[in-house]
């Protein structure tokens, strides 16, 4: 998992670009129009996203078309999955503990004399 991916996504304009590209490839012009950015600003953000491996670019005539790289998000999902497993185990243990407390209460084991 690259740190650069997280830092690239931490910037609000770049995150908005990624959210736009979820629906499909777009040209720099379409991105600037939809987000209200200037072309040099959008190009700079797209370069950072490309360097982080989040987007790829294809030249079509004189236009640059950007799209998300599926592999980057698969890598992120695998990394996040390791945390999901840890938390699932913790929640399972908490659930077992709470069920045991409920069982004690219902059988009167937890009552003081």
C-alpha distances in whole Angstrom, upper triangle without the diagonal:
4,7,9,8,9,12,13,13,15,18,20,22,18,18,21,21,18,20,23,21,20,24,24,24,26,27,27,31,30,27,29,32,30,28,31,29,31,30,29,27,25,24,23,20,20,19,16,15,15,14,11,11,12,16,18,21,25,28,31,34,34,31,27,26,22,20,17,14,14,11,9,10,10,7,7,10,9,7,10,12,12,13,16,17,18,19,21,23,24,25,27,29,30,31,33,34,36,37,39,40,42,43,45,46,48,49,51,49,47,51,53,56
4,5,5,7,9,10,12,13,16,19,20,16,16,20,19,17,20,22,20,20,24,24,23,25,26,25,28,28,25,27,30,28,26,29,27,28,27,26,24,22,22,20,17,17,16,13,12,13,11,8,9,11,14,16,20,23,26,29,32,31,29,25,24,20,19,16,14,15,12,9,11,13,9,9,13,12,10,13,15,15,16,19,20,21,22,24,26,27,28,30,32,32,34,36,37,38,40,42,43,44,46,48,49,51,52,53,52,50,53,55,59
4,5,5,6,9,10,11,13,17,18,15,15,19,19,17,20,22,21,21,25,25,25,26,26,25,29,28,25,26,29,28,26,28,26,27,26,25,22,22,21,19,17,17,16,13,12,14,12,9,11,12,16,18,21,25,28,31,34,32,30,26,25,22,21,18,17,17,16,12,13,15,12,11,14,15,12,13,17,16,16,19,21,21,22,25,26,26,28,30,32,32,34,36,37,38,40,42,42,44,46,47,48,50,52,53,51,49,52,54,58
4,5,5,6,9,10,11,15,16,13,13,17,16,15,18,20,19,20,23,23,22,23,23,22,25,25,22,23,26,25,23,25,23,24,23,21,19,18,18,15,13,14,12,9,9,11,8,6,9,10,13,15,18,22,24,28,30,29,26,23,22,19,18,16,15,16,15,11,13,16,13,12,16,17,14,16,19,19,19,22,24,24,25,28,29,30,31,33,35,35,37,39,40,41,43,45,45,47,49,50,51,53,55,56,54,52,55,57,61
4,6,5,6,9,11,13,14,11,11,14,14,12,15,17,16,16,20,20,19,20,21,20,24,23,20,22,25,23,21,24,22,23,22,21,19,17,17,15,13,13,12,9,8,10,9,5,7,7,11,14,17,20,23,26,29,28,25,21,20,17,15,13,12,13,12,8,10,12,10,9,13,14,12,13,17,17,18,19,22,23,23,25,27,28,29,31,33,33,35,37,38,39,41,43,44,45,47,49,49,51,53,54,53,51,54,56,59
4,5,5,6,9,12,14,11,10,14,14,12,15,18,17,17,21,21,21,22,23,22,25,24,21,22,25,23,21,24,22,24,23,22,20,18,19,17,14,15,15,11,10,13,12,9,11,10,14,17,20,24,26,29,32,31,28,24,23,19,18,15,15,16,15,11,11,14,12,9,13,14,12,12,16,17,16,18,21,21,21,24,26,26,27,29,31,31,32,35,36,36,39,41,41,42,45,46,47,48,51,51,50,48,51,53,56
4,5,5,7,11,12,10,10,14,14,13,16,18,18,19,22,23,22,22,23,21,24,24,20,21,24,23,20,22,20,22,22,20,17,17,17,14,12,13,13,10,10,13,11,9,12,11,14,17,20,24,26,29,32,30,27,24,23,19,19,17,17,18,18,14,14,17,15,13,16,18,16,16,20,20,19,21,24,24,24,27,29,29,30,33,34,34,35,38,39,39,42,43,44,45,47,49,49,51,53,54,53,50,53,55,59
4,6,6,9,10,7,8,11,11,10,13,15,15,16,19,19,19,19,19,18,21,20,17,18,21,20,17,19,17,19,18,17,14,13,14,11,8,10,10,6,6,9,9,7,10,9,11,14,16,20,23,25,28,26,23,20,19,16,15,13,14,16,16,12,13,16,15,13,16,19,17,17,21,22,21,23,26,26,26,28,31,31,32,34,36,36,37,40,41,41,43,45,46,47,49,51,51,53,55,56,55,53,56,57,61
4,5,7,9,6,5,9,9,8,10,13,13,14,17,18,18,18,19,18,21,20,16,18,20,18,16,19,17,19,19,19,16,14,15,14,10,11,13,9,8,11,12,9,11,9,11,15,17,21,24,26,29,27,24,21,19,16,15,13,14,15,16,12,12,15,14,12,15,17,16,15,19,20,19,20,24,24,24,26,29,29,29,32,34,33,34,37,38,38,40,43,43,44,46,48,48,50,52,53,52,50,53,55,58
4,6,9,8,7,10,12,11,13,16,16,17,20,21,21,21,22,20,23,22,18,19,22,20,17,19,17,20,20,20,16,15,17,15,12,14,15,11,11,15,15,12,15,13,15,19,21,25,27,29,32,30,27,24,23,19,19,16,18,19,19,15,15,18,17,14,17,19,17,16,20,21,20,21,24,24,24,26,29,28,29,32,33,33,34,37,38,38,40,42,42,43,46,47,47,49,52,52,51,49,52,53,57
4,6,5,6,9,10,11,12,14,16,17,20,21,20,19,20,18,20,20,16,16,19,17,14,16,14,16,17,16,13,12,14,12,9,12,13,10,10,14,14,13,15,13,15,18,20,23,25,28,30,28,25,22,21,18,18,17,18,20,21,17,17,21,20,17,20,22,21,20,23,25,23,25,28,28,27,30,32,32,32,35,37,36,38,41,41,41,43,46,45,46,49,51,50,52,55,55,55,52,55,56,60
4,5,5,6,9,10,10,12,14,16,18,19,19,18,19,17,19,18,14,14,16,14,11,13,12,15,16,16,13,12,15,13,10,13,15,13,12,16,17,15,17,15,16,19,21,24,26,28,30,28,24,22,21,18,18,17,19,21,22,19,18,22,21,19,21,24,22,21,24,26,24,25,29,29,28,30,33,32,32,35,37,36,37,41,41,41,43,45,45,46,49,50,50,51,54,55,54,52,54,56,60
4,5,5,6,9,10,11,12,14,17,17,17,15,16,13,15,14,11,11,13,12,8,10,9,12,13,13,9,8,11,11,7,10,13,11,11,14,16,15,17,14,14,17,18,21,23,24,26,24,21,18,18,15,16,15,18,20,22,19,18,22,22,20,22,25,24,23,26,28,27,28,31,32,31,33,36,35,35,38,40,39,40,44,44,44,46,49,48,49,52,53,53,55,58,58,58,55,58,60,63
4,5,5,6,9,10,11,13,15,16,15,14,15,13,15,14,11,12,15,13,10,13,11,13,14,13,10,8,10,10,6,7,10,8,7,11,12,11,13,10,11,14,15,19,20,23,25,23,20,17,16,13,13,12,14,17,18,15,15,19,19,17,19,22,21,20,24,26,25,26,29,30,29,31,34,34,34,37,39,38,39,42,43,43,45,48,48,48,51,53,53,54,57,58,57,55,57,59,63
4,5,5,6,9,10,11,14,15,15,15,16,15,17,16,12,14,16,14,11,14,13,16,17,17,14,12,14,13,10,11,13,11,9,13,15,13,14,11,12,15,17,20,23,24,27,25,22,19,17,14,13,12,14,16,17,14,13,17,17,15,17,20,19,18,21,23,22,23,26,27,26,28,31,31,31,33,36,35,36,39,40,39,42,44,44,45,47,49,49,51,53,54,54,51,54,56,60
4,5,5,6,9,10,12,13,14,13,15,13,15,13,10,11,13,10,8,11,11,14,15,16,13,11,14,14,10,11,15,13,11,15,17,16,16,13,13,16,17,20,22,23,26,24,21,18,16,14,13,13,16,17,19,17,16,19,20,18,19,23,22,21,24,26,25,25,29,30,29,30,34,33,33,36,38,37,38,41,42,41,43,46,46,46,49,51,51,52,55,56,55,53,56,58,62
4,5,5,6,9,11,11,11,10,11,10,12,11,7,9,11,9,8,11,10,13,13,14,12,9,11,12,8,8,12,11,9,12,15,14,14,11,10,13,13,16,18,20,22,21,17,14,13,10,10,10,13,15,17,15,15,18,19,18,19,23,22,22,25,27,26,27,30,31,30,32,35,35,35,37,40,39,40,43,44,44,46,48,49,49,52,54,53,55,57,58,58,56,59,61,64
4,5,5,6,9,10,10,11,13,13,15,13,10,13,15,12,11,15,14,17,16,17,15,12,13,14,10,9,13,12,9,11,14,12,12,8,8,11,13,16,19,20,23,22,19,16,13,10,9,7,10,12,14,12,11,15,16,14,16,19,19,18,21,24,23,23,27,28,27,29,32,32,32,34,37,36,37,40,41,41,43,46,46,46,49,51,51,52,55,56,55,53,56,58,62
4,5,5,8,10,11,12,14,14,16,13,11,14,15,12,11,15,15,18,18,19,17,14,16,17,13,13,16,15,12,15,18,16,15,12,12,15,16,19,21,22,25,24,21,18,15,12,11,10,13,13,16,14,13,16,18,16,16,20,20,19,21,24,23,23,26,28,27,28,31,32,31,33,36,35,36,39,40,40,41,44,44,44,47,49,49,50,53,54,54,52,54,57,61
4,5,6,8,9,8,11,12,13,10,8,11,11,9,9,13,13,16,16,18,16,13,15,16,13,12,16,16,13,15,18,17,17,13,12,14,15,17,19,20,22,21,18,16,13,11,10,10,13,15,18,16,15,18,20,19,19,23,23,22,25,28,27,27,30,32,31,31,35,35,34,37,40,39,39,42,44,43,45,48,48,48,50,53,52,53,56,58,57,55,58,60,64
4,5,5,6,7,10,11,13,10,9,12,13,11,12,15,15,18,16,18,17,13,14,16,13,11,14,15,12,13,16,15,14,11,9,11,12,14,16,17,20,20,16,14,10,8,6,6,10,11,15,14,13,16,18,17,18,21,22,21,23,26,26,26,29,31,30,31,34,35,35,37,40,39,39,42,44,44,45,48,49,49,51,53,53,54,57,58,58,56,59,61,65
4,5,8,10,13,15,17,14,12,16,16,14,14,18,18,21,20,22,20,17,18,19,16,14,17,17,14,15,18,17,15,11,11,13,15,16,19,20,23,23,19,17,14,11,8,7,10,10,14,13,11,14,17,15,16,19,20,19,21,24,24,23,26,29,28,28,32,33,32,34,37,36,36,39,41,41,42,45,46,45,48,50,50,51,54,55,55,53,56,59,62
4,7,9,13,15,16,13,12,16,16,13,15,18,19,21,21,23,21,18,19,21,18,16,20,20,17,18,21,20,18,15,13,15,16,17,19,19,22,23,19,17,13,12,9,10,13,13,16,16,15,17,20,19,19,22,24,23,24,27,27,26,29,32,31,31,34,35,34,36,39,39,39,42,44,43,44,47,48,47,50,52,52,52,55,57,57,55,58,61,64
4,7,10,13,14,12,11,15,15,14,15,19,19,21,19,22,21,17,18,20,18,15,18,19,16,16,20,19,17,14,11,12,13,13,16,16,19,19,16,14,10,9,7,8,11,12,15,16,15,17,20,19,20,23,24,24,25,29,29,28,31,33,33,33,36,38,37,38,41,41,41,44,46,46,47,50,51,50,52,55,55,55,58,60,60,58,61,64,67
4,7,10,12,10,10,13,14,13,15,18,17,19,17,19,18,15,15,17,16,13,15,17,14,14,17,17,15,13,10,10,9,10,12,12,15,16,12,10,6,5,4,7,10,12,16,16,16,18,20,20,21,24,25,25,27,30,31,30,33,35,35,35,39,40,39,41,44,44,44,47,49,48,49,52,53,53,55,58,58,59,61,63,63,61,64,66,70
4,7,8,6,7,10,11,10,12,14,14,15,13,16,16,12,12,15,14,11,14,16,14,14,18,18,17,14,11,11,10,10,12,11,14,14,10,8,5,5,7,10,13,15,19,18,18,21,23,23,24,27,28,28,30,32,33,33,35,38,37,38,41,42,41,43,46,46,46,49,51,50,52,55,55,55,57,60,60,61,63,65,65,63,66,68,72
4,5,5,6,9,10,11,12,14,13,13,11,13,14,10,10,14,13,11,13,16,14,14,17,19,18,16,12,12,9,9,10,9,12,10,7,6,4,6,9,12,15,18,21,20,21,24,25,25,27,29,30,30,32,35,35,35,38,40,40,41,44,45,44,46,49,49,49,52,54,53,55,58,58,58,61,63,63,64,67,68,68,66,69,71,75
4,5,5,6,9,10,11,12,10,10,7,9,10,7,7,11,10,8,11,14,13,13,16,18,17,15,12,12,10,11,11,12,13,11,8,6,7,7,11,13,16,19,22,21,21,25,26,25,27,30,30,30,33,35,35,36,39,40,40,41,44,45,44,47,49,49,50,53,54,54,55,58,59,59,61,63,63,64,67,68,68,66,68,71,74
4,5,5,6,9,10,10,9,9,7,10,11,9,10,13,13,12,15,17,16,17,20,21,21,19,16,16,13,14,13,13,14,12,9,9,9,11,14,16,20,23,25,24,25,28,29,28,30,33,33,33,36,38,38,38,41,43,42,43,47,47,47,49,52,51,52,55,56,55,57,60,60,60,63,65,65,66,69,70,70,68,70,72,76
4,6,5,6,9,10,10,11,10,13,13,10,12,15,14,13,16,18,17,17,21,21,21,18,15,16,14,15,15,14,16,14,11,10,9,10,12,15,18,21,24,23,23,26,28,27,28,31,32,31,34,36,36,36,39,41,40,41,45,45,44,47,49,49,49,52,54,53,54,57,58,58,60,63,62,63,66,67,67,65,68,70,74
4,5,5,6,8,8,10,9,12,11,7,10,12,11,10,13,15,13,15,18,18,18,16,13,14,13,15,15,16,18,16,12,11,10,9,11,13,17,19,22,20,20,24,25,24,26,29,29,28,31,34,33,33,37,38,37,38,42,42,41,44,47,46,46,50,51,50,52,55,55,55,58,60,60,60,63,65,64,62,65,67,71
4,6,5,5,5,6,6,9,9,6,9,12,11,11,14,16,15,17,19,20,21,18,16,17,16,17,17,18,19,16,13,12,12,12,15,17,20,23,25,23,23,27,28,27,28,32,31,31,34,36,36,36,39,40,40,41,44,44,44,46,49,48,49,52,53,52,54,57,57,57,60,62,62,63,66,67,66,64,67,69,72
4,6,5,7,8,9,13,12,10,13,15,14,14,18,19,18,20,23,23,24,21,19,20,18,19,19,19,20,18,15,15,14,14,16,19,22,24,27,26,25,29,30,29,30,34,34,33,36,38,38,37,41,42,41,42,46,46,45,48,50,49,50,53,54,53,55,58,58,58,61,63,62,63,66,67,67,65,67,69,73
4,6,8,11,12,15,13,11,14,16,14,14,18,19,18,19,23,23,23,19,18,19,18,20,20,20,22,20,17,16,15,14,15,17,21,22,25,24,23,27,28,26,28,31,31,30,33,36,35,34,38,39,38,39,43,43,42,44,47,46,46,49,51,50,51,54,54,54,57,59,59,59,63,64,64,61,64,66,70
4,6,9,11,13,11,9,13,14,12,13,16,17,16,18,21,21,21,18,17,19,19,21,21,22,23,21,18,17,16,15,16,17,21,23,25,23,22,26,27,25,27,30,30,29,32,34,33,33,37,38,36,38,41,41,40,43,45,44,45,48,49,48,50,53,53,53,56,58,57,58,61,62,62,60,62,64,68
4,7,9,12,10,9,13,14,13,15,18,18,18,20,23,23,24,21,20,22,21,22,23,23,24,21,19,18,18,17,19,20,24,26,28,26,26,30,31,29,30,34,33,32,35,37,36,36,40,41,40,41,45,44,43,46,49,48,48,52,52,51,53,56,56,56,59,61,60,61,65,65,65,63,65,67,70
4,6,8,6,6,10,11,10,12,15,15,16,18,20,21,22,20,18,20,19,21,21,22,23,20,17,16,16,16,18,19,22,25,27,25,25,29,29,27,30,33,32,31,34,37,36,36,40,40,39,41,44,44,44,46,49,48,48,52,53,52,54,57,57,57,60,62,61,62,65,66,66,63,66,67,71
4,6,5,6,9,10,11,12,14,16,17,18,20,21,23,21,19,20,19,20,20,21,21,18,16,15,17,16,19,21,24,27,29,26,27,31,31,30,32,35,34,34,37,39,38,39,42,43,42,44,47,47,47,50,52,51,52,55,56,55,57,60,60,60,63,65,64,66,69,70,69,67,69,71,75
4,5,5,6,9,10,10,12,14,15,16,18,20,21,19,17,17,15,17,16,17,18,14,12,12,14,14,17,19,22,25,27,25,26,29,30,29,31,34,33,33,36,39,38,39,42,43,43,44,47,47,47,50,52,52,52,56,57,56,58,61,61,61,64,66,66,67,70,71,70,68,70,72,76
4,6,5,6,9,10,10,13,14,15,16,19,20,19,17,18,16,18,17,19,19,16,14,13,15,15,18,20,22,26,27,25,26,30,29,28,31,34,33,33,36,38,38,39,42,43,42,44,47,47,47,50,52,52,53,56,57,56,58,61,61,62,64,66,66,67,70,71,70,68,70,72,76
4,5,5,6,9,10,11,13,14,16,17,19,17,16,17,16,19,19,21,22,19,16,15,16,15,18,19,21,24,26,23,24,28,28,26,29,32,30,30,34,35,35,36,39,40,39,41,44,44,44,47,49,48,49,53,53,53,55,58,58,58,61,63,63,64,67,68,67,64,67,69,72
4,5,5,6,9,10,11,12,14,15,16,15,13,14,13,16,16,18,19,17,14,12,13,11,14,15,18,21,23,20,21,25,25,24,26,29,28,28,32,33,33,34,37,38,38,39,42,42,42,45,47,47,48,51,52,51,53,56,56,57,59,61,61,62,65,66,65,63,66,68,71
4,5,5,6,9,10,10,12,14,15,14,12,13,11,14,14,16,17,14,12,10,11,10,14,15,17,21,22,20,21,25,25,24,27,29,29,29,32,34,34,35,38,39,39,40,43,44,44,46,48,48,49,52,53,53,55,58,58,58,61,63,63,64,67,68,67,65,68,70,73
4,5,5,6,9,10,11,13,14,14,13,14,13,16,17,19,21,18,16,13,14,13,15,16,18,21,22,19,21,25,24,23,26,28,27,28,31,33,32,34,37,37,37,39,42,42,42,45,47,47,48,51,52,52,54,56,57,57,60,62,62,63,66,67,66,64,66,68,72
4,5,5,6,9,10,11,13,11,11,13,13,16,17,20,22,19,17,14,14,12,13,14,16,19,20,17,18,22,21,20,23,25,24,24,28,29,29,30,33,34,34,36,39,39,39,42,44,43,44,47,48,48,50,53,53,54,56,58,58,60,62,63,62,60,63,64,68
4,5,5,6,9,10,10,9,8,9,9,12,14,16,19,17,14,11,11,8,10,11,13,16,17,15,16,20,20,19,22,24,24,24,27,29,29,30,33,34,34,36,39,39,39,42,44,44,45,48,49,49,51,53,54,54,57,59,59,60,63,64,63,61,64,66,69
4,5,5,6,9,10,10,9,9,9,13,14,17,19,17,15,12,12,10,12,13,14,17,18,15,18,21,20,20,23,25,24,25,28,29,30,31,34,35,35,37,39,40,41,43,45,45,46,49,50,50,52,55,55,56,58,60,60,62,64,65,64,62,65,67,71
4,5,5,6,9,9,9,11,12,16,18,21,23,21,18,15,15,12,14,13,14,17,17,14,16,19,18,17,21,22,21,22,25,27,27,28,31,32,32,34,36,37,37,40,42,42,43,46,47,47,49,51,52,53,55,57,57,59,61,62,61,59,62,64,67
4,6,5,6,5,6,8,10,14,17,19,22,21,18,14,13,10,10,9,10,13,14,11,13,16,15,14,18,20,19,20,23,24,24,26,29,30,30,32,34,35,35,38,40,40,41,44,45,45,47,49,50,51,53,55,55,57,59,60,59,57,60,62,66
4,5,5,6,5,6,8,11,14,17,20,19,16,12,12,9,10,9,9,13,13,11,13,16,15,16,19,20,20,21,24,26,26,28,30,31,32,33,36,37,37,40,42,42,43,46,47,47,49,51,52,53,55,57,58,59,61,63,61,60,63,65,68
4,5,8,8,9,11,14,17,20,23,21,19,15,16,13,13,12,12,15,14,12,15,17,16,16,19,20,20,21,24,25,26,28,30,31,32,34,36,36,37,40,41,42,43,46,47,47,49,51,52,53,55,57,58,59,62,63,61,60,63,64,68
4,6,8,10,13,16,19,22,25,24,21,18,17,14,13,11,10,13,12,9,12,14,12,12,16,17,16,18,20,21,22,24,26,27,28,30,32,33,34,36,38,38,39,42,43,44,46,48,48,50,52,53,54,56,58,59,58,56,59,61,64
4,6,7,11,14,17,20,23,23,20,16,15,12,11,9,7,10,9,6,10,12,11,11,15,16,15,17,20,21,22,24,26,27,28,30,32,33,34,36,38,38,39,42,43,44,46,48,49,50,52,54,54,56,58,59,58,56,59,61,65
4,7,10,14,17,20,23,22,19,16,14,10,9,6,5,8,8,6,8,11,11,10,13,15,15,16,19,21,21,22,25,26,27,28,31,32,32,34,36,37,38,40,42,42,44,46,47,48,50,52,53,54,56,57,56,55,58,60,64
4,7,10,13,16,19,19,16,12,10,6,5,4,5,9,10,8,10,13,14,14,16,18,19,20,22,24,25,26,28,30,30,31,34,35,35,37,40,40,41,43,45,45,47,49,50,51,53,55,56,57,59,60,59,58,61,63,67
4,7,10,13,16,16,14,10,8,6,6,6,6,10,11,11,13,15,16,17,19,21,21,23,25,27,28,29,31,33,33,34,37,38,38,40,43,43,44,46,48,48,50,52,53,54,56,58,59,60,62,64,63,61,64,66,70
4,7,10,13,12,10,6,5,5,7,9,10,13,15,14,16,19,19,20,22,24,25,26,28,30,31,32,35,36,37,38,40,42,42,44,46,47,47,50,52,52,53,56,57,57,59,62,62,63,65,67,66,64,67,70,74
4,6,10,10,8,6,5,7,8,11,12,15,17,17,19,21,22,23,25,27,28,29,31,33,34,35,37,39,40,40,43,45,45,46,49,50,50,53,54,55,56,58,60,60,62,64,65,66,68,70,69,67,70,73,77
4,6,7,6,5,6,9,12,15,16,19,20,21,23,25,26,27,29,31,32,33,35,37,38,39,41,43,43,44,47,48,48,50,53,53,54,56,58,58,59,62,63,63,65,68,68,69,71,73,72,71,74,76,80
4,6,5,6,7,11,13,17,18,21,23,23,25,27,28,29,31,33,34,35,37,39,40,40,43,45,45,46,49,50,50,52,55,55,55,58,60,60,61,64,65,65,67,69,70,70,73,74,74,72,75,78,82
4,6,8,10,14,16,20,21,24,26,27,28,30,32,33,34,36,37,38,40,43,44,44,47,49,49,50,52,54,54,55,58,58,59,61,63,63,64,67,68,68,70,73,73,74,76,78,78,76,79,81,85
4,7,10,13,17,20,22,25,27,27,28,31,32,32,34,37,37,38,40,43,43,44,47,48,48,49,52,53,53,55,58,58,59,61,63,63,64,67,68,68,70,73,73,74,76,78,77,76,78,81,84
4,6,10,13,17,19,22,24,24,25,28,29,29,31,34,34,35,37,40,40,41,43,45,45,46,49,50,50,52,55,55,55,58,60,59,61,64,64,64,67,69,69,70,73,74,74,72,75,77,81
4,7,10,13,15,19,20,20,22,24,25,26,28,30,31,31,34,36,37,37,40,42,42,43,46,47,47,49,51,51,52,55,56,56,58,60,61,61,64,66,66,67,70,71,70,69,72,74,78
4,7,10,13,16,18,18,19,22,23,23,25,27,28,29,31,34,34,34,37,39,39,40,43,44,44,46,48,49,49,52,53,53,55,57,58,58,61,63,63,64,67,68,68,66,69,71,75
4,7,9,13,15,14,16,18,20,20,21,24,25,25,27,30,30,31,33,35,35,36,39,40,40,42,45,45,45,48,50,50,51,54,55,55,57,59,60,61,63,65,64,62,65,68,71
4,7,9,12,12,12,15,17,17,18,21,22,22,24,27,28,28,30,32,32,33,36,37,37,39,42,42,42,45,47,47,48,51,52,52,54,56,57,57,60,62,61,60,62,65,69
4,6,9,8,9,11,13,13,15,17,18,19,21,23,24,24,27,29,29,29,32,34,34,35,38,38,39,41,43,43,45,47,48,49,51,53,53,54,57,58,58,56,59,61,65
4,5,6,7,9,11,12,13,15,16,17,19,21,23,23,25,27,28,29,31,33,33,34,37,38,38,41,43,43,44,47,48,48,50,52,53,54,56,58,57,56,59,61,65
4,5,5,6,9,10,11,13,14,15,16,19,21,20,22,25,26,26,28,30,30,32,34,35,35,38,40,40,41,44,45,45,47,50,50,51,53,55,54,53,56,59,62
4,5,5,6,9,10,11,12,14,15,17,19,20,21,24,25,25,27,29,30,31,33,35,35,37,39,40,41,43,45,45,47,49,50,51,53,55,54,53,56,58,62
4,5,5,6,9,10,11,12,14,16,18,18,20,22,23,24,27,28,29,30,32,33,34,36,38,39,40,42,44,44,46,48,49,50,52,54,53,51,55,57,61
4,5,5,6,9,10,10,12,15,16,16,18,20,21,21,24,26,26,27,30,31,31,34,35,36,37,39,41,41,43,45,46,47,49,51,50,49,52,54,58
4,5,5,6,9,10,10,13,15,15,16,19,20,20,23,24,25,26,29,30,30,32,34,35,36,38,40,40,42,44,45,46,48,50,49,48,51,53,57
4,5,5,6,9,10,11,13,14,16,18,19,20,22,24,25,26,28,29,30,32,34,35,36,38,40,41,42,44,45,47,48,50,49,47,51,53,57
4,5,5,6,8,10,11,12,15,16,17,18,20,22,22,24,26,27,28,30,32,33,34,36,38,38,40,42,43,44,47,48,47,45,48,51,54
4,5,5,6,9,10,10,12,14,15,16,18,20,20,21,24,25,25,28,30,30,31,34,35,36,38,40,41,42,44,45,44,43,46,49,52
4,5,5,7,9,10,11,13,15,15,17,19,20,21,23,25,25,27,29,30,31,33,35,36,37,39,41,42,43,45,44,43,46,48,52
4,5,6,7,9,11,12,13,15,17,18,19,21,23,24,25,27,28,30,31,33,34,36,37,39,40,42,43,45,43,42,45,47,51
4,5,5,6,9,10,11,12,15,16,16,18,20,21,22,24,26,27,28,30,32,33,34,36,37,39,41,42,41,39,42,45,48
4,5,5,6,9,10,10,12,14,15,16,18,20,20,22,24,25,26,28,30,31,32,34,36,37,39,40,39,38,41,43,47
4,5,5,7,9,10,11,13,15,16,17,19,20,22,23,25,26,28,29,31,32,34,35,37,38,40,38,37,40,42,46
4,5,5,6,8,10,11,12,14,16,17,18,20,21,22,24,26,27,29,30,32,33,35,36,38,36,34,38,40,44
4,5,5,6,9,10,10,12,14,15,16,18,20,21,22,24,25,26,28,30,31,32,34,36,34,33,36,39,43
4,5,5,6,9,10,10,12,14,15,16,18,20,21,23,24,26,27,29,30,31,33,35,33,32,36,38,42
4,6,5,6,9,10,11,13,14,16,17,19,20,21,23,25,26,27,29,31,32,33,31,30,34,36,39
4,5,5,6,8,10,10,12,14,15,16,18,20,21,22,24,26,27,28,30,31,30,28,32,34,38
4,5,5,6,9,10,10,12,14,15,16,18,20,21,22,24,26,27,28,30,29,28,31,34,37
4,5,5,6,9,10,11,12,14,15,17,19,20,21,23,25,26,27,29,27,26,30,32,36
4,5,5,6,9,10,11,12,14,15,17,18,20,21,23,24,26,27,25,24,27,29,33
4,5,5,6,9,10,10,12,14,15,16,18,20,21,22,24,25,24,23,26,29,32
4,5,5,6,9,10,11,12,14,15,16,18,20,21,23,24,23,22,26,28,32
4,5,5,6,9,10,11,12,14,15,17,19,20,21,22,21,20,23,26,29
4,5,5,6,9,10,11,12,14,15,17,18,20,21,20,18,21,24,27
4,5,5,6,9,10,11,12,14,15,16,18,20,19,18,21,24,28
4,6,5,6,9,10,11,12,14,15,17,18,17,16,20,23,26
4,5,5,6,9,10,11,12,14,15,16,15,14,17,20,23
4,5,5,6,9,10,11,12,14,15,14,13,16,19,23
4,5,5,6,9,10,11,12,14,14,13,16,19,23
4,5,5,6,9,10,11,12,11,11,14,17,20
4,5,5,6,9,10,10,9,8,11,14,18
4,5,5,6,9,10,10,9,12,15,19
4,5,5,6,8,8,9,12,15,18
4,6,5,6,5,6,9,12,15
4,5,5,6,5,7,11,14
4,6,8,9,10,13,16
4,6,8,9,13,14
4,5,5,9,11
4,6,8,11
4,7,10
4,7
4
